[in-house]
Amino acid sequence: MTPRSYRDWRHCIEVQCGIPLTLDFVKERLSSLRDERAYQTKRFEEVWGDAHRHQVIAWFEQAERELEKGATPA
């Protein structure tokens, strides 16, 4: 299933994958996804495409803003 909303994306990460959305994790993933030269990013684009990578970056940025405000990502 490809997430189509922030809520679906969070469900995939936190429930299906069992990964807590911590500020450290979010910042690490943003750094990786923004580095177009990184192997992991190139592989992500091969599987999901560039448009989806940019959407995922936007969702990570939303989670980052919420976490920096001290709120649990919604």
C-alpha positions as CSV (number, residue, x, y, z in Angstrom):
1,M,0.0,0.0,0.0
2,T,1.3,3.4,-0.9
3,P,0.3,6.0,1.6
4,R,-1.7,8.9,0.1
5,S,-2.1,11.0,3.2
6,Y,0.0,12.1,6.2
7,R,-2.2,10.0,8.5
8,D,-1.7,6.9,6.3
9,W,2.0,7.5,6.1
10,R,2.3,7.7,9.9
11,H,0.2,4.5,10.3
12,C,2.7,2.7,7.9
13,I,5.7,3.9,9.9
14,E,4.4,3.6,13.4
15,V,2.0,0.7,13.3
16,Q,2.9,-1.5,10.4
17,C,6.7,-1.0,10.7
18,G,6.7,-0.4,14.5
19,I,9.0,2.6,14.2
20,P,8.5,5.4,16.7
21,L,8.5,8.9,15.1
22,T,11.1,10.5,17.2
23,L,12.7,13.9,16.4
24,D,16.1,12.1,15.9
25,F,14.6,9.6,13.5
26,V,12.8,12.2,11.5
27,K,15.9,14.4,11.2
28,E,18.0,11.4,10.1
29,R,15.5,10.4,7.4
30,L,15.1,14.0,6.2
31,S,18.9,14.3,5.8
32,S,19.0,11.0,3.9
33,L,16.1,11.7,1.6
34,R,17.3,15.2,0.7
35,D,20.7,13.9,-0.3
36,E,20.1,12.9,-4.0
37,R,23.6,11.4,-4.2
38,A,23.0,8.9,-1.3
39,Y,22.6,5.3,-2.3
40,Q,19.5,4.9,0.0
41,T,17.9,7.9,-1.7
42,K,18.6,6.6,-5.2
43,R,17.2,3.3,-4.3
44,F,14.1,4.9,-2.8
45,E,13.5,6.8,-6.1
46,E,14.0,3.6,-8.1
47,V,11.2,1.9,-6.1
48,W,8.8,4.8,-5.4
49,G,9.7,7.6,-7.8
50,D,10.9,11.2,-7.3
51,A,7.4,12.6,-6.8
52,H,6.7,10.2,-3.9
53,R,10.1,11.0,-2.4
54,H,9.2,14.7,-2.3
55,Q,5.8,13.8,-0.8
56,V,7.5,11.7,1.9
57,I,9.9,14.6,2.6
58,A,6.9,16.9,3.1
59,W,5.4,14.4,5.6
60,F,8.7,14.1,7.5
61,E,8.9,17.9,7.6
62,Q,5.3,18.1,9.0
63,A,6.3,15.5,11.7
64,E,9.4,17.5,12.4
65,R,7.4,20.7,13.0
66,E,5.0,19.0,15.3
67,L,7.8,17.3,17.3
68,E,9.7,20.5,17.6
69,K,6.6,22.2,19.1
70,G,6.5,19.3,21.6
71,A,3.4,17.8,20.2
72,T,3.0,14.2,19.3
73,P,2.7,14.0,15.5
74,A,-1.0,13.9,14.5
